[in-house]
Amino acid sequence: MSSQPKVSVTILNYNYGRYLPKALSSVLSQTYPNLELFIIDDASTDDSLQVISPHLEDPRITLITHQHNIGYVGSLLEGSDRSTGKYMMVISADDYATRNDAIQNQVNMLEAFPHASFCFTAWTKENDAGNILYERRAWDTDGVRSRRVAIENLIHGSPVLHSGTLIRTDSYRQVGGYDSDLHYSVDTNMWLNLLMVGDAGFLATPSYAYRLHTANLSQSSGAMWVSTEEMLKGIDRAFRITPSPLTAQELARFRAIARRQALVAIPTLDVFSGRIRRGWLEYWNAARRFPAETITQKRTATLVARTILGDAAYQRIRAVAKR
């Protein structure tokens, strides 16, 4: 074990007692031997502590309980500050690892490619019943992508799942850690910052699951606009980091693309998920603040078409257009 670099895992929990058993077992059953696990319970009022209690004999586990709820970002920062490993990751208590060799595979990649600042994997989105809704995959093959390639992929909407992404701790410290001023887009801003100082490792086999349920769909349109504002702030911050892997021309072009994508990302998610009214409210929030960047992009026509045609007709037309 001593020859293997330590990996620090933080599980963040608030009233997710019903999901905790799967999250905990998915980490504790990892084949990777040198783990430390911090479980941060943010003043849960359900049975979370009873669920955690039987696992506390495992010497790898440290339980931190809050007397008062400090919120997701506060707990995230606490777990990151406590992490002593060469590598670190966070897993939300409602998500879990789907392979018991997930961390081993990620460590192998980061050990082989010291210029990579983080390693993420393909992942699945599941409903509350555990049924897979779809898979998200940035690329079709394993490998390390250069900062330039990974930044372009990220800003064009390929998501990195926060749960299970393995971060090189030195790179995390180099970019100043998570931004405590953010609440909704703290993870996406971290990926942009990390890509300014290192490359991205990727494993094409789905290794983590994101669980979609009522609690993580309940944000208001106003809260979603705050998320968009945070994304814009993070983009501006990331593209000011020097030295940058991009030329001045690339910085300007990628920043413009990233801003446009951020303005319509949440409206697109909502419209294509059937939440039409909320999606267009979010679009209006963006359009009245940044009209040129929002209205003139191709995504606007896509949202109009999806709204008017509905999902089935839109998908049929899209399939024909691809032939």
N, C-alpha and C positions, 0 to 999 in steps of 0.2 A: 504493500500500500504506500509506503513512504516514497517509492520511486515514481508514483503516479501523482501528477499535480492535483492539488485540492480543487474541488468544485463546490462553490457555495450556492445553495438553492434556497430561495425564500418563497414560501407559500403565503399568500395574502388572503385573509378570510374576514368576512363580515356577514354573519347570518347565512352562511352557506353550509350548515351542518349536513344537509341532505346530499350535498355533492362531495364533501370532504373525504369520505372513505375511498372513493375512486382516485381523487387527486393524491392522497397520501400513499396509497398502495402503489400507484404508478411511479412515484419517486423512490419509495423504500425498496421496490423490487428491481431497481436499475442494476444492471450488471457492473456498472462502473464502481470501483471499490472505495474511492477516497472522496466521500461526500460529507458535507455538513449541511443540515437542514434547519432553517429558521422558520417556525410557524408563528406568524403574527396575527393574533386575533384582536380585531379592532372594536372591543367592547360589544361582542355579539350578545343578543338577547334570546337566541334559540339554544339548541342543545349542542352547539359546536364544541364546547369544552369537554362535554361527556364523550363526544366522538373522538376527540384528540387524546384523551386521558390514557386509554389502553396502549398507546404507542410510545408513551414517554419513557419507557424503560430502554428504548433504543438509544445508545449513547451518541448517535449522530444528531439527535434532535435537541433543539433549544426552543422552548415555548416562550413567547413574549405576549403578555396579555395587557390590554389597555383598560384602564378604569373609565375613560371617556373616549368617545369616538373622535379620531383625529383625521379620518379620511384616507382615501386610497393613496394619494401622493405622499402624505406624511408617513404612512406605513411603508411605502415603497422606498423612501429615502432611508428610513430606519434599517430596513433589511439590507440595503446596499452598503450603508455605513458599517454594519456589523460583519459583512462578508470578509473573510480572510483568505479566500482561495485565489488561485491564479486566474480562475474563471468564475463567472457568476451568472445566475439566471433567476428570473421570477416566474412563478406560475400562480395564476389566480385560482382560488379554491374551487371554482366551478369548471375549470379546464383540467386537462390531464395529459400525461404522456401515453401514447398508444403502442409504443414499443419499449421493451425493457433494455434495449441496447442503444436507445436514442442518445443519451449523454455520452456514452463511450464513442459512438460514431462522430459526434460533434467535437469531442476532445481530440480524437485522432486527426481530424482535419485542421484544427487550430494549432496543434503541435507540429504538423507537417508544413504549415504555411504561417510562419510567425508574422508575416506582413498583413494577415487578415485580422480585423478588429472584432469581428463577431461571426457567428455561424448560425444560420437559421435553416429550417427544413420546410418542405411541403407540409400542409396541414389540412385537416378536415373541419368543416362546420357541421355540427350536429344539433338536432332539436332536443327537447327535454326528455324525449323517450329514448335517446341514444341512436336515432336513425341518422345516417350520414346524408346531409343535404347536398353537399358538393365538396370537391377538393380544390384547394388553391395551391398552385405551383408556379413559382417565378420562372423556372427554366425546366427543360425536360431531362437534364443530366446533372449529376453531381459536379462540383468544381468550385474553384475560387474565381469570382468575377472582379475585374479591376474596379477601382473606385468610380471611374467614368461610366462604365457599363452599368454598375449597380445603381448609381445615382439616377441614370436615365430610366432604368427599369422601375425604380421606386417612385419617381415623380410621374410616371405614366400609369400609376395606380396598382402596381403589383404589391400586395400587402405582405408585410413581415408580421407574423403573429408574435405578440409580446411574450405570451406564455411559451416558455421553452427555448427562446433564442438565447444562445450561449455567448456571453460577452467577455472579451479579454479585459480583465480588471484594470491593467495599466492603461489601456485605451480609454476605458470609462473615466478614470481619473484625469487623463490628459485633456478630455473635452469638458471637464468640470462637472461630470455627473448629471443626473436628471435635473431639469429646471424646476425648482420648487414653486415658481410662479404659474406653472401650467396645471391644468386639472383634467383635460380631456385628451390632449394629443401629446402627452409626455413621451410616449413610446416612439411615435413617428419622428418627432423631433430628435430623439436620441439616435435613430438610425441615420438621419441626415448628418448629424454631427460626427458620428463614428466613421461615416464614409469620407469625411474630410481628412481623416488621419490614417485610414487603413482600408483594405479591400474587404469583400464580403464572401464568406464561405457559404455554400448552399448544398443541401442534401435533398435529392428529388423524391425520396421515399417519405410519404406522410408519416410523421412521428409524434405529432401532438394534435389534440382536438380542442376546438373552441365550441363551447356550448351556448347555443342561442336560446334564450328564455325570456320571460316577461320582464324580469328585473333589468336586463341589459338592453331592452328596447323601449324603456319607459321615459327616456329623456324628452323634455319639451323642445319645441322649435327654437326657443330662446337659448336653451342650453346647447343645442347643436350649433347655433351661430357662434357661441363662445368658443366651441371646439374649432370652428373654421378660423376664427380670429387668431387662436393659438397656433394653428397650422401656419398662417401667414407670418406671424411673428417668428416662428421657428425657422421657416424658410429663409427669411431675411437674415436671421442670426447665422444660420449654417453657411450661407453663401458669402458671409463676411469673414469667415474663419480663414486665416492665412497661416502657413502656406496652403494653397488649394491645389488639388490634383487637376483642376480645370484651367484652361486658358481664359483670358478676360472675355473673349467672345462666347466661349462655352458657358461661363458663369452667367452672363447676361441672358443667353438663350434658355438655359436650364432653369434659371430663376423665374423667367417669364412663364415657362411651361408649368413649373411647379405651382405657381400662384394660380394660374387658370384652373389646373386640376383641383387644387384645394377648394376653390370657390364653388365647384359643382360636385365635389365628391359625395357629400352627404345628401344633397338633393337626388343624385343619381341612385345611391343606395336605397333611399326611401321609395322613389318612383318605381324602380325595378323590383322592389319587395312588396309593391301594392299599396304603400302608404302615400297615395297620390297627393292628398291635400297637404300633408306635412311636408312632403318633398317640394311642392311648389311654394309653400311659405318660406322654406329655407332658401329656395332659389331667389325669391323676391328680396329676402334679406341681403343676399349677395349682390343682386342686380342694382338695388338702389344705393348701395355704398360704392360699388365698383362696376358701373354700368358697362364700360368699354371692355374690360377684361372678362365679364360674365356673358353678356348678350352676344358678342361677336364670335364666340367659339362654336365649333361644330357640335359640341355636346348639347347645346341648346336645342338644335333641330332633332337630335336623338331623343331628348326628353319629351318634346312635343309629339313626335311620332309614337313613342311608347304610350303616352297618355291617351292619345286619340284612338289608336288601333287596338290597345289592349295587348296582353302578353302573347296570346296564341297567334294572332295575326302578325304582330311585330316579328316574332321568331320565324314564322313562315317566310315572310318577305326577306328577312335577313339571311335565311338559309338559301333562298333563291339567288340573292345578290352575290353570295360567296361562290356559286358554281361557275 
